[in-house]
Amino acid sequence: MFDVLSRSLDRLFRRFGDRRTLGQKDVDQFLAELRRVLLEGDVHLDVVKSFIEDIRGKAGEQSRLAGVTPTDQLMTLVGRRLIECLGGEGRRITFDAAVTSVIMLVGLQGSGKTTTAAKLARAAQKHACRPLLVPLDWKRPAAVEQLRVLGEKIGVECAIPPAGARDVAAHAGEAAADARRRGVGPVILDTAGRLHVDDALMEELRRVRDAAQPQDILFVADGSVGQDAAVQARAFEDKIGLSGVILTKMDGDARGGAALSIRTVIGRPIVAIGVGEEPDAIEDFHPDRHASRILGAGDLETLFERVQERVTHEKEERVRAMLESGRFTMYDFRDQLREVSSIGPLESVLKLIPGVGRLVGRGADMARAEKEMKRTMAVIDSMTHGERETPSLLDGSRRRRIARGSGTRVEDINRVINQYEQFRKVVRMAAKRGPGTVDAQSMLQALGRPGMRM
């Protein structure tokens, strides 16, 4: 996701990266190129204007930091602004088994509402909830059956409308009331869509809203359509009101325009993104983590969480001890890397790893990226037991010996040690704050170029 924007920004920063000083003319040139990159990413024009002016003003105010290149300082400003555009602190969908909440999904036809409804139901199951799917798209052929089949696949009840039913709002209200009586939920309403916004659709949605009294009205948008998604969302916000946005089809080469535009245009947060067709292919949206990915700094926090979700029972005690103590050895690092192959397509996983991810982001073939991973494993395997347990022992002579033993260069040993140190920082932060609560802004500071202080 965001591949086009990420590659363009990477090229832009590399062009300016070797300049020790940046005069006003250089800054103007940088901002002109940045403007072009954002427009090519299909970001809304008003957002682009605000973005550029914000960077211009802060670049003029910022004093030179010792040991930090001017380009790195600009990169920091761009990163901060990306986080703001993507939603700042962000917001998640919360599930509570003790409360019957109602979630209403709205959007145009073909945006992915039905598959998103099933994904939300699957996510709710992981929080010990008993979700109820309610099909309300009665005009699209086989829409009700599609949701029923998806619900059956994941073991979720679907409130099929009775034969001859014509009032979708009444069905929505009755399904919500029945769910409250039985203590099940969340109730997920899969509403109808059209190819375009029209009065009849909006009137139907208003009636459904009033009958079911949803706590959340979420606009589901195809993330690949760029800034048009923000324009569509504006119409729904004006007519029925929204609480948030879910972007679908973000596993492809989405340009980023939708994600960067929506928050500014409608003032509502992106709460989740769809990253595939499977029921589990939905993620909470973290603005700071995605800003890190866009800037090529990886996203070790997400990678760490994915690995821990799939940890085997045999390793559970070791992982718990590691998090409680904050101790992270090369053995642990190797185990984490070995788990990578089991958590998704290699390309998407590699993009979460600083350094390695850049190989993929710049279009290098996957064979090269896989070779890089194998080289890392060979380096670790060439260490002694003591070195894996205590990497601080790795002085210059030991690094030269490992390079000879693994058929690599000392530069490769240094790279592996740097990657290990980055992973270790994640573990130490998780140990301090608890798993899943690592401050991603600190992550950007730790994982980015020297001087990235976000």
ChimeraX attribute file (.defattr): number of C-alpha atoms within 10 A of each C-alpha:
attribute: neighborCount
match mode: 1-to-1
recipient: residues
	/A:1	21
	/A:2	24
	/A:3	23
	/A:4	19
	/A:5	22
	/A:6	24
	/A:7	19
	/A:8	22
	/A:9	21
	/A:10	17
	/A:11	12
	/A:12	16
	/A:13	17
	/A:14	12
	/A:15	12
	/A:16	20
	/A:17	14
	/A:18	11
	/A:19	12
	/A:20	10
	/A:21	11
	/A:22	14
	/A:23	9
	/A:24	11
	/A:25	9
	/A:26	13
	/A:27	19
	/A:28	13
	/A:29	13
	/A:30	20
	/A:31	18
	/A:32	12
	/A:33	15
	/A:34	20
	/A:35	18
	/A:36	14
	/A:37	20
	/A:38	24
	/A:39	18
	/A:40	15
	/A:41	23
	/A:42	23
	/A:43	24
	/A:44	23
	/A:45	15
	/A:46	11
	/A:47	20
	/A:48	20
	/A:49	12
	/A:50	14
	/A:51	20
	/A:52	17
	/A:53	12
	/A:54	14
	/A:55	20
	/A:56	18
	/A:57	10
	/A:58	12
	/A:59	16
	/A:60	10
	/A:61	9
	/A:62	12
	/A:63	10
	/A:64	11
	/A:65	10
	/A:66	7
	/A:67	8
	/A:68	14
	/A:69	21
	/A:70	24
	/A:71	23
	/A:72	19
	/A:73	22
	/A:74	22
	/A:75	23
	/A:76	22
	/A:77	20
	/A:78	21
	/A:79	23
	/A:80	20
	/A:81	20
	/A:82	21
	/A:83	22
	/A:84	19
	/A:85	22
	/A:86	25
	/A:87	25
	/A:88	16
	/A:89	11
	/A:90	18
	/A:91	17
	/A:92	14
	/A:93	15
	/A:94	10
	/A:95	21
	/A:96	14
	/A:97	17
	/A:98	12
	/A:99	13
	/A:100	24
	/A:101	22
	/A:102	24
	/A:103	24
	/A:104	26
	/A:105	27
	/A:106	27
	/A:107	28
	/A:108	23
	/A:109	20
	/A:110	13
	/A:111	25
	/A:112	21
	/A:113	28
	/A:114	25
	/A:115	22
	/A:116	26
	/A:117	28
	/A:118	28
	/A:119	23
	/A:120	23
	/A:121	29
	/A:122	22
	/A:123	21
	/A:124	20
	/A:125	19
	/A:126	10
	/A:127	12
	/A:128	12
	/A:129	21
	/A:130	22
	/A:131	29
	/A:132	25
	/A:133	27
	/A:134	26
	/A:135	26
	/A:136	26
	/A:137	19
	/A:138	16
	/A:139	11
	/A:140	12
	/A:141	9
	/A:142	11
	/A:143	16
	/A:144	21
	/A:145	13
	/A:146	14
	/A:147	25
	/A:148	20
	/A:149	14
	/A:150	21
	/A:151	23
	/A:152	13
	/A:153	11
	/A:154	15
	/A:155	14
	/A:156	19
	/A:157	16
	/A:158	22
	/A:159	23
	/A:160	16
	/A:161	18
	/A:162	8
	/A:163	6
	/A:164	6
	/A:165	10
	/A:166	11
	/A:167	14
	/A:168	22
	/A:169	20
	/A:170	16
	/A:171	22
	/A:172	30
	/A:173	19
	/A:174	15
	/A:175	23
	/A:176	27
	/A:177	17
	/A:178	14
	/A:179	21
	/A:180	17
	/A:181	10
	/A:182	9
	/A:183	15
	/A:184	19
	/A:185	26
	/A:186	28
	/A:187	29
	/A:188	27
	/A:189	29
	/A:190	26
	/A:191	26
	/A:192	23
	/A:193	23
	/A:194	15
	/A:195	10
	/A:196	10
	/A:197	15
	/A:198	11
	/A:199	9
	/A:200	9
	/A:201	16
	/A:202	17
	/A:203	13
	/A:204	15
	/A:205	24
	/A:206	14
	/A:207	18
	/A:208	23
	/A:209	23
	/A:210	13
	/A:211	18
	/A:212	22
	/A:213	18
	/A:214	20
	/A:215	13
	/A:216	18
	/A:217	22
	/A:218	28
	/A:219	28
	/A:220	29
	/A:221	29
	/A:222	24
	/A:223	29
	/A:224	25
	/A:225	17
	/A:226	23
	/A:227	26
	/A:228	20
	/A:229	26
	/A:230	25
	/A:231	17
	/A:232	18
	/A:233	27
	/A:234	19
	/A:235	15
	/A:236	21
	/A:237	19
	/A:238	10
	/A:239	14
	/A:240	15
	/A:241	18
	/A:242	22
	/A:243	16
	/A:244	25
	/A:245	27
	/A:246	28
	/A:247	25
	/A:248	26
	/A:249	22
	/A:250	20
	/A:251	18
	/A:252	14
	/A:253	14
	/A:254	23
	/A:255	26
	/A:256	27
	/A:257	27
	/A:258	27
	/A:259	30
	/A:260	28
	/A:261	27
	/A:262	30
	/A:263	21
	/A:264	19
	/A:265	17
	/A:266	20
	/A:267	15
	/A:268	22
	/A:269	26
	/A:270	28
	/A:271	22
	/A:272	24
	/A:273	25
	/A:274	27
	/A:275	17
	/A:276	15
	/A:277	15
	/A:278	12
	/A:279	20
	/A:280	16
	/A:281	19
	/A:282	23
	/A:283	17
	/A:284	15
	/A:285	22
	/A:286	22
	/A:287	26
	/A:288	27
	/A:289	22
	/A:290	23
	/A:291	27
	/A:292	27
	/A:293	25
	/A:294	26
	/A:295	24
	/A:296	28
	/A:297	25
	/A:298	28
	/A:299	26
	/A:300	25
	/A:301	23
	/A:302	19
	/A:303	20
	/A:304	19
	/A:305	12
	/A:306	17
	/A:307	19
	/A:308	19
	/A:309	10
	/A:310	13
	/A:311	13
	/A:312	11
	/A:313	9
	/A:314	8
	/A:315	11
	/A:316	13
	/A:317	11
	/A:318	12
	/A:319	17
	/A:320	14
	/A:321	13
	/A:322	18
	/A:323	21
	/A:324	16
	/A:325	13
	/A:326	18
	/A:327	14
	/A:328	24
	/A:329	19
	/A:330	23
	/A:331	15
	/A:332	19
	/A:333	19
	/A:334	16
	/A:335	14
	/A:336	17
	/A:337	15
	/A:338	13
	/A:339	14
	/A:340	18
	/A:341	13
	/A:342	13
	/A:343	15
	/A:344	11
	/A:345	10
	/A:346	14
	/A:347	16
	/A:348	14
	/A:349	21
	/A:350	26
	/A:351	25
	/A:352	23
	/A:353	23
	/A:354	21
	/A:355	19
	/A:356	20
	/A:357	22
	/A:358	23
	/A:359	19
	/A:360	19
	/A:361	23
	/A:362	16
	/A:363	10
	/A:364	12
	/A:365	12
	/A:366	14
	/A:367	9
	/A:368	13
	/A:369	19
	/A:370	15
	/A:371	11
	/A:372	15
	/A:373	16
	/A:374	12
	/A:375	18
	/A:376	21
	/A:377	18
	/A:378	17
	/A:379	22
	/A:380	21
	/A:381	17
	/A:382	17
	/A:383	21
	/A:384	13
	/A:385	13
	/A:386	12
	/A:387	17
	/A:388	21
	/A:389	16
	/A:390	14
	/A:391	18
	/A:392	10
	/A:393	12
	/A:394	18
	/A:395	9
	/A:396	10
	/A:397	10
	/A:398	16
	/A:399	21
	/A:400	16
	/A:401	15
	/A:402	23
	/A:403	21
	/A:404	14
	/A:405	15
	/A:406	19
	/A:407	14
	/A:408	16
	/A:409	17
	/A:410	18
	/A:411	12
	/A:412	19
	/A:413	22
	/A:414	15
	/A:415	14
	/A:416	20
	/A:417	20
	/A:418	15
	/A:419	18
	/A:420	18
	/A:421	19
	/A:422	17
	/A:423	22
	/A:424	19
	/A:425	19
	/A:426	25
	/A:427	24
	/A:428	19
	/A:429	20
	/A:430	21
	/A:431	21
	/A:432	15
	/A:433	13
	/A:434	13
	/A:435	18
	/A:436	14
	/A:437	12
	/A:438	19
	/A:439	15
	/A:440	23
	/A:441	20
	/A:442	17
	/A:443	24
	/A:444	25
	/A:445	17
	/A:446	19
	/A:447	27
	/A:448	22
	/A:449	17
	/A:450	13
	/A:451	19
	/A:452	21
	/A:453	19
	/A:454	21
